[in-house]
Amino acid sequence: MVLAMKSESSRPARHIDTGRWLAQFADRILVVCPRCGGRALVVPRPDLEAPRFFSELLFMPRRLVCTACGATHEWEAEVQGAALVGAAMGGTEDPFFRQPLWLQTRCVGRILWA
C-alpha cells in the first residue's frame, strides 16, 4: 500500500510580506461614512492623472463618496509656505478625512485595522 503525501498545493495560502510601503495602499480606503455610518470610499479625485510615484498618493486631492446616502467630501493637501503637507498613514482613521476605517475590529484588547 502506498500512502500519498500531502502536496504543497493543499496547504492554505499564506500572506507573504513583499515589503511594500503603507502609502502604496492609499489609493482606495474604506471608511465609515460621516453622514449615515455606512461604508464610504476615499479615492484620489478621478479627474487627475495617475501618480508616477506611490508617495504622491499622500498629497493628491481626495474625494470621500458614500453610495448609501450620497455624501461626498473633498480634501486637498495643506499648503504651508512653499511646501505641501500631505497625509500621514497609520492608525484607525483614514489620513485624509479623519474618519474611522471600515475594516477594524477589537483583537486581544487592541484594535486590528486594515
C-alpha positions in Angstrom: 0.0 0.0 0.0 1.4 3.4 -1.0 0.4 6.4 1.1 0.0 9.7 -0.7 1.8 12.6 0.9 0.1 16.0 1.1 1.3 18.2 -1.7 2.4 21.8 -1.1 -0.6 23.0 -3.0 -3.0 21.6 -0.4 -1.7 23.9 2.3 -3.7 27.1 2.9 -2.4 30.2 1.2 -0.4 32.5 3.4 0.4 36.1 3.1 3.9 36.9 2.2 5.1 40.4 3.0 6.8 41.9 0.0 8.0 45.0 1.9 5.5 47.4 0.2 5.2 50.8 1.9 1.9 51.6 3.6 1.5 54.6 1.3 1.2 52.2 -1.7 -2.2 51.1 -0.3 -3.6 54.7 -0.1 -5.4 54.6 -3.5 -8.6 53.2 -2.1 -9.6 53.4 1.6 -12.8 52.1 3.1 -14.1 54.3 5.9 -17.3 54.9 8.0 -19.5 57.5 6.3 -19.7 60.7 8.4 -23.3 61.1 7.5 -25.0 57.7 7.6 -22.5 55.4 9.3 -22.4 53.2 6.2 -19.4 52.2 4.1 -17.8 55.0 2.2 -14.8 55.1 -0.1 -11.9 57.6 -0.1 -10.1 57.8 -3.5 -7.9 60.2 -5.4 -10.1 62.6 -7.4 -10.9 60.9 -10.7 -10.2 63.9 -12.9 -6.4 63.8 -12.0 -3.6 62.0 -13.7 -2.4 58.7 -12.1 0.6 59.3 -9.8 4.0 58.5 -11.1 5.3 57.6 -7.6 3.3 56.0 -4.8 4.4 58.7 -2.4 2.3 61.2 -4.5 -0.8 59.4 -3.1 -0.2 61.2 0.2 -0.6 64.6 -1.5 -3.2 64.1 -4.2 -6.6 65.7 -3.7 -9.2 63.2 -2.4 -12.9 62.5 -2.6 -15.0 60.7 0.0 -18.1 59.1 -1.5 -20.8 57.1 0.2 -23.0 55.1 -2.2 -25.6 54.5 0.5 -26.5 58.2 1.3 -24.7 60.1 -1.5 -22.4 62.0 0.9 -19.4 63.5 -0.8 -16.5 65.5 0.7 -13.3 66.9 -0.9 -9.8 67.0 0.6 -6.6 68.8 -0.5 -3.1 68.9 1.0 -2.4 71.8 3.2 0.0 74.5 1.9 2.5 75.9 4.4 4.7 78.5 2.8 6.1 76.8 -0.3 5.5 73.3 0.9 2.6 70.8 0.7 1.8 69.0 3.9 0.4 65.6 3.0 -1.3 62.8 4.9 0.4 60.6 7.5 -0.6 57.0 7.1 -1.2 54.6 10.0 -3.8 54.2 12.8 -7.5 53.6 12.9 -8.6 56.7 11.0 -8.1 57.5 7.3 -5.3 60.1 7.0 -7.4 62.5 4.8 -10.8 63.0 6.3 -10.1 61.5 9.8 -13.0 59.1 9.5 -12.8 55.6 11.2 -11.6 52.9 9.0 -14.3 50.5 7.9 -12.0 47.4 8.3 -11.2 47.3 12.0 -12.1 45.1 15.0 -11.0 44.6 18.6 -8.4 41.9 19.0 -6.7 40.9 22.2 -7.5 44.3 23.8 -6.3 46.3 20.9 -7.7 47.4 17.5 -6.7 45.4 14.4 -7.2 47.5 11.3 -6.6 47.1 7.6 
